[in-house]
Amino acid sequence: VDRSTFDRGAFRKAISLLNADKNVLIFPEGTRKKDPTLKLGEIKRAISYIIYNTKKKVVPVYIKGTDRWMRFKKFEVRFGKPFDVEERGEKFSREVAEKISQKIKQKILEIMDE
C-alpha cells in the first residue's frame, strides 16, 4: 500500500478480496496515533470507500496496549459486534464517507470503554 497517495490498486484488491468472501484487516487510523492524550486517532475517510463498495458487515476491533508494543509488553484485542452501513443506499460522496467514518469511530470507542 502506498500511503502517500490514493492507492487505487490496493483499494481494488481489498474490495475484490472482500467480495470473494475473504477477510481483510484495515487499520482505519492509517498509522499509530502521534498524540498519546487522544483516545482514538482520526479515522480516514478512505476506508469508507472500501466498505461502501462491498456488501460485507464491519467488525470493529480495538487493540489495547499498542503504546507498549515496542517494549514487548502484553496487549489486548477486543472485537465488537459486526455492523452494517445503511449509507450504501445513498450516492457515494464526501458526506457519506464522513458518516461511515464516524460510525466506525463510534463503534471502536464503544468497545474501548468496555
C-alpha positions as CSV (number, residue, x, y, z in Angstrom):
1,V,0.0,0.0,0.0
2,D,1.3,3.4,-1.0
3,R,0.2,5.6,2.0
4,S,1.4,8.8,0.4
5,T,-1.4,8.8,-2.2
6,F,-4.8,7.2,-3.0
7,D,-3.5,3.7,-3.9
8,R,-6.2,2.5,-6.3
9,G,-4.7,-0.9,-6.8
10,A,-4.7,-1.6,-3.0
11,F,-8.4,-0.4,-2.8
12,R,-9.4,-2.6,-5.7
13,K,-7.6,-5.6,-4.2
14,A,-9.3,-5.1,-0.8
15,I,-12.7,-4.8,-2.4
16,S,-12.0,-7.9,-4.6
17,L,-10.9,-9.9,-1.6
18,L,-14.0,-8.9,0.5
19,N,-16.4,-9.7,-2.4
20,A,-14.7,-13.1,-2.7
21,D,-15.6,-13.8,1.0
22,K,-12.1,-13.2,2.3
23,N,-11.3,-11.3,5.4
24,V,-9.3,-8.0,5.2
25,L,-7.8,-6.2,8.2
26,I,-7.7,-2.5,7.8
27,F,-6.3,0.0,10.4
28,P,-8.8,2.9,9.9
29,E,-6.4,5.5,11.5
30,G,-3.8,4.7,8.8
31,T,-1.0,4.9,11.3
32,R,-0.2,4.9,15.0
33,K,-1.5,7.9,16.8
34,K,1.0,10.5,17.5
35,D,-0.7,12.2,20.4
36,P,-0.9,9.9,23.5
37,T,-3.6,12.1,25.0
38,L,-6.1,11.2,22.3
39,K,-8.3,8.3,22.9
40,L,-8.5,7.4,19.2
41,G,-6.9,9.0,16.2
42,E,-8.6,10.3,13.1
43,I,-10.5,7.7,11.1
44,K,-9.5,8.1,7.5
45,R,-12.4,8.6,5.1
46,A,-10.8,6.4,2.5
47,I,-11.8,3.2,4.5
48,S,-15.4,4.3,3.8
49,Y,-14.8,3.7,0.0
50,I,-13.9,0.1,0.6
51,I,-16.9,-0.5,3.0
52,Y,-19.3,1.3,0.6
53,N,-18.2,-0.9,-2.3
54,T,-18.8,-4.3,-0.6
55,K,-21.8,-5.9,0.9
56,K,-19.9,-7.0,4.0
57,K,-20.5,-6.1,7.6
58,V,-17.8,-4.3,9.5
59,V,-16.2,-5.9,12.6
60,P,-14.8,-3.1,14.8
61,V,-11.5,-4.1,16.6
62,Y,-9.6,-2.3,19.3
63,I,-6.0,-3.2,20.2
64,K,-5.2,-2.0,23.7
65,G,-1.6,-1.6,24.8
66,T,0.0,-0.7,21.5
67,D,1.7,2.2,23.1
68,R,3.9,-0.5,24.8
69,W,4.3,-2.6,21.6
70,M,8.0,-1.9,21.1
71,R,8.8,-3.0,24.6
72,F,7.2,-6.4,24.0
73,K,4.6,-6.0,26.7
74,K,1.2,-7.7,26.6
75,F,-1.6,-6.2,24.6
76,E,-5.3,-7.0,24.4
77,V,-7.5,-7.3,21.3
78,R,-11.2,-6.5,21.6
79,F,-13.8,-7.3,18.9
80,G,-17.1,-5.6,18.6
81,K,-20.3,-6.8,17.1
82,P,-20.4,-6.8,13.3
83,F,-22.5,-3.9,11.9
84,D,-23.7,-2.8,8.5
85,V,-23.8,0.6,7.0
86,E,-27.1,1.9,5.6
87,E,-25.3,4.6,3.7
88,R,-24.7,2.1,0.8
89,G,-28.2,3.1,-0.4
90,E,-27.0,6.7,-0.9
91,K,-24.8,8.1,-3.7
92,F,-21.2,8.0,-2.5
93,S,-19.9,11.4,-1.6
94,R,-17.6,13.1,0.9
95,E,-20.6,13.4,3.3
96,V,-21.4,9.7,3.0
97,A,-17.7,8.8,3.5
98,E,-17.7,11.0,6.7
99,K,-20.9,9.3,8.0
100,I,-19.3,5.9,7.6
101,S,-16.1,7.0,9.2
102,Q,-17.9,8.5,12.2
103,K,-19.9,5.3,12.6
104,I,-16.6,3.3,12.6
105,K,-15.2,5.6,15.2
106,Q,-18.3,5.4,17.4
107,K,-18.2,1.5,17.3
108,I,-14.5,1.4,18.2
109,L,-15.0,3.9,21.1
110,E,-17.8,1.6,22.4
111,I,-15.5,-1.4,22.7
112,M,-12.7,0.7,24.1
113,D,-14.8,1.6,27.1
114,E,-16.0,-2.0,27.9
